[in-house]
């Protein structure tokens, strides 16, 4: 069976040096990328390069993280993107802010452009003159937010928090308020969330829908930190059968939490398991664990970790399913048929050594698209790979050996 090569689409646009920073290349998206593509690209890259996740290489991570945030801030804003596409980074950052529409809005020589040239006029900006058809407003950065000099990137941490519904997903507390990017229910601080084991992308219930609505800005500058470092979440295994991981299911789990000065309380939590989830996927319920021993009244998060139950026939290999069938030496030469019952209950006929080609030990029979579903791409499935195991007779007589030699003189 030929080896497979898996690749990731990282197509991006190229930019000349005169354009300055290539925001499309920074996010790894094409120039015609839509809003959803931009969100997915920023979400994955920002989680990968967040400084909190790269303590051993914080300087590089901080640089990458800021570049990603700036690129997303510009490309997710139609006005800034239009200006950037036309004039590049230099035109975007060199143009004066035009939020007031007052006199003198079309100042000379801004951003290195000739006097009287206004890059915003191409998009209906009107140079700030009264009666202009459209005005452009930029976050100028720094205290007061009113100095000139064109677009200045917002605080990267602010953009990250806004994208995730005002929360930092790397903090163990507060996951329940993250944006509903994964289609799971929940709301407020008691909602559930999950972390996909493949790419550490966070999803959850309640809060914002995973974006920066209306390009709303928060004030630049350092943000207040929590007064106490929260404990890691309490973790519990959640064994799930391959059948349920193939089809998806809903589980109701009874948990007991202990609060300071209160009797133990029982609660039923609902976990919706998506088809294709893998072992190691984490489902977190904010504030549903026991009280933090060092801070009574502050409950810990409760985190369930998916475990795959052993299956009598199939094992999982990524999105592929694997099974082994045993045939005799005679069957491996003359042909065989076996029937497997799939995880969905369907019967699959496995045939080998048909025609003139035998089935040697270790050979594989592949059923394309009959494996596990991909949890991120609806309708995409892995393969079912059946390995042939050949058994030999315990003894072979001299007469049988001579017969084999006659039949296969050159084998």
N, C-alpha and C positions, 0 to 999 in steps of 0.2 A: 504494500500500500504506500503510494508516494507520500512524502512528508508534506504537511500543510504549513503554509506561511500565513500568519495572521498579521495584518497591518492596520494602522490607525490613520484615518484621513487627517492630515495636518496641512492641507493646502492653505496657502495664504498669499496675499497680494504682495508684490514687490514695490518698493518705493525708491525714488531717486534720492540722492543725498540732499538735493535742494528742498525736499519736502520735510527733512528732519526726521523725527521719530515716525516709524511705521506702525500705527496703532493696530492695523489689521494683522500684521505679522506678530505683534506682541500677543494678541489673543489667539492667533492661529486660525483665523477665519477668512473667508474670501470677501472681496469688496462688496458683494451683493448680499452679505449676511443679514438675515432678518433679526427681529428682536429676540426670538426664542433661541436662535443660534448664538447670539451674543451672550445671553444669560447663561446658557449651558457652558460656553467656553470660559466665561469669567468665573462661574461657580467652581468648576473643576480646577482651574489654574490657581485661583485664589486660595482654595483649600490646600493645594499642594505646596504653595510657596508662602503660606502664612508664617511669619516669624516664630509664632508660638509652636509651630510644628517642626521647625528647623533650628533648634537651639545650638546645634553643633556648627551651623553655617549661617548664623543670623545675619551677618552683613550682606551676603549675597541674597538671602531670602528677603531681607528688608527692601533691597533695591528692586528685585523682581516684583515684589508685592506692590510697591508704589507704581511701578510701570504698568502693571496690569490694571490697577485701580484707575489710573489716569486714562488709559486706553478705553476702558469700559465707560467711564464718565463721559468722554467725548462721543464715542460711537453710539451710545444709548440715547443721546440727546440729538434730535433731528436737526436743530439749528446749528449746533456746534459741529455735527458731522458734515453738514452741507458746506460749512466754511472750511473745515479741514480738508474735505475732498477737493475743493477748488484751490485753496491757497496753502495747504500743508500746515505743519506745526508752527512754522514761523509766522504765517498769516494769522493763525488762531491766537497765538500768544502775543503777537506784536500789536494787534488791533486794540484800540482803546475801548473801555466798557461803554455801552450805549444804553443804559437803563433808564436815563432820565428824560431824553427827548428835549433837552434844553439847548440854549444857544451854545455854539462852539462845539457841537458834537462831532463835527467832521474835521478834526484837527489835522494839521499838515505833518507829513513825514512820519506817521505812526508805524511802528514795526518795520522800519526800513523801507516802506513804500514811498513813492514820490509824494510831494505835497499835493493835497487835493484829491488823492486816490483813496477810496474807501472800499475795502473788500466786502463790507456788509451790504453795500448798495446792490450787489448782484442778487441778493436774496431779499430785497425789499426793505433793507434796514433804514434807508433814508438819512443816514449820517447824523441822526439825532436832531435833525431840524424839525420844527413844528409841522404837524400834519403828515409826518412820515407814515407809510403804510404799515410798518412793522418795526418793533424795537427788539434788540437782543440784550439780554441781561446775563451777566457773568458773575460767578463767585470770584472775587478778586483776591481772596485770601488775606490773612493778617488781621489784626485788630481793626475794627471799624468797617472793613470790607469795602472801602470806597476809593482806594487809591487806583491810579491808572496803570497802564502797562498790559492790557489785554487779559485773556483767560489765564487764571492761575488754578492749578489742580486743587481739589478739595482734599481734606485729610483722608488718607487711605483707610484708616481704621473706621472713620465715619461711614465711608461708602460700604465697607464690609459689613458693618453692623446694620446699616439700613437695608442692605440686600437680604440679610437673614432676619428681618423683622425686628431689628433693634437689639439682637442678641449676638454674642460671640459663640458659635457652635463648639469652640474648643474648651469653653468653660463647662464643667459638669452640671452646674446649676443653670436653669433657664432654658433648657432645650424645649420645653413644652410650648414656648411662645413663638417658635420659629415658623416661617412661612410654609403654607401647605403645598410643598413642591412634589410630594410623593403620592398625593391622592388619598392619604390616610386621614381619618377623622380625628377629632380631638379639639380642644380649645383651651385657651388660658394656660395657667401654669400647670394644670393637671393633665395636659394633652400628652399623647405619645409621639415618639419620633423614632426613626431608625437610621442606622449608618450602614451603607452598602459595603460589603466586604471587598468588592472589586476595586473601588476607587475612592473610598472614604468620603463619598458624597453624603451629605446629611439631608434628611427629609423629615417632615413632621406635620403635626396638626395645629390648627389655630394660627392666628397672626396674619402676616402679610403673605401675598401669593408669590413670594420669591423674586422680587424685583425692587426697583427704585421708583415707585409711582410718582408721576408728576415731577420727576427730578428734584424732589424735595431735599433741601440741604439742612444739615445740622451745623451748628457753629464749629469752626475749626478750633483746634487746640486740644490739650490733653483732656481725657474723660475721667470721671471719678471711678475709682476701683472699689470692688467689694471690700468690706471691712475685714472679712475673714476668708481665708482660702477654703473652699468647700472640699469635703472629702470625696474621693472617687465614688462612683455609684456602686451600690450593692448589686452584685452580679449573680444571676441564677441561670442554669442551663435550661433550654427548652427543646427537648427531643421532638423531632418531627419526622414522620415517615417520608420516604421518597415519593410515595403516591400523593401525599398532601403537598409536597414541594413541587410536584409536577402540575397539579391542578389548582393549587391555592386553597386556602381554607381559613376559617375563623375559629380561634380558640378562646375560651373563657377560662381565665386562670384565677383561682382563689388565693389571695395573698394575705398574710398577717403582718401588720405593722405595729410597732411599739413606740409610743410617745411618752415623754417624761411626765410622770405623775398621772398617767391614764392607763386603764386596762388595755390589753392587746385588742386591736380592732381588725376584723376581717373585711376584705373588700374584693369584689370580682372585677378583674381587668380584662378588657377585650383586646385581643391581638389579631389583626388581619394580616395573614401571611400571603404575600404575592407569589404567583407562579414563577418559579425559577430562582427563588432566593437560595443562597448557598449557606453551607455551614460557616459559622463565624459572623453572620449578619446579626447586628445588635438592634434591639428594640428597647427604647428608653422611655420610662414614665417618670416625669419630673415630680419630685416631692412625694413619691409613693413608698419610699423605703422607711427604715427606722430613723429615729431622731439621731442627729449628729451628736456623738457622745461629748464632743468639746463645745457644743453650742446647743443646749436643749431648746426645743421649739423650732429648730431648723431641720426638717426632715431631709434625709439623703434621697437621691434619685435611685430608682430601681431599674435595672437593666437585664433584659433577657437575651441570651445568646443562643442562636439557632444551632442545634446539633442534628446531624443526619442519623436516623436510626439505621442499623444494618439491614440490608435487604437480602433475601435468600437467593435472588437471581442476579440483580443488577448492582453495579457500583457506578459511582459518578466520577467523571473526569472533566471538570469544567462544565460546559453545556452538553457534553457527550455522555451517553450511557454506555456501559460496557457489560457484556455477558460472555460466559464461556460455555461451550457445548462440548461434550465428550463423544467421540465416534471411535469405532474399531478400525484396525488397520485395513480390513477389507472394505469398510465403508469409505475410508479416506481415498481409496483407489477406485472403487466402483460406484460411489454415489451414496448420498444420505439425505434424509429430510427430518427436521426437528421442528417443533412448534413451541414458541415462547409466548407467554401471556404478558402483554405490555402493561405499564403502570396505569394506563387508561382503560384496561380491561380487554383491549383488542388482542386478537390472536395473530401472531406473525409467523409465517412459514419460512424456515431457514433451510435452504438447500445448498449442497456443495458437491464438488467432484462430478459435475455433469459434463457430458461430452468427453473429450479426451484429456482434460486437465484434472489431475488429482488435487486433493486438499491436503497439503503437507502440514505437519505439526506447527502451530503458531500462526497459520494463515488467518486472515481477517476477512469477514464478510460485512460490508458497510451498507446500512440502510439510511440514506440521506434524509434529514429532517425528522427522524423518529426519536431524537434524544430529548433532552430537557429544554423547556422554554427559556428564552433569554429575558431576564426580568426588566431589562431596559428597552428592548426593542420588541414591541408587540408583534406577534405572528412569526418571529424568528425562532428556530429550534436548532439544537445541535443534532448530531448523528447518533445512531445506534450502531455500535461496533461489536460484532460477535467474533470471538476468537475460537479457533478450532483446536481442541486437544485430542491427540490421537493416542489410543491405548494399544499396546502390543500384547500378543499372546504370551502367557507365562513360560511356555516351552515351545520349541520348534524341533521336530524330528528330522533325522537325516534325509528321509524321503521328501519332506516338505522343503528342506533347503535345496535339494536338487531340483525340485519342481520350480522353485522361485528362480533359480539360476537359468533354467531353460526358458522361462517366460521373460525374464529381464536380463539378458546376457550382458548388456552394456550399462545397466543401472548402477 
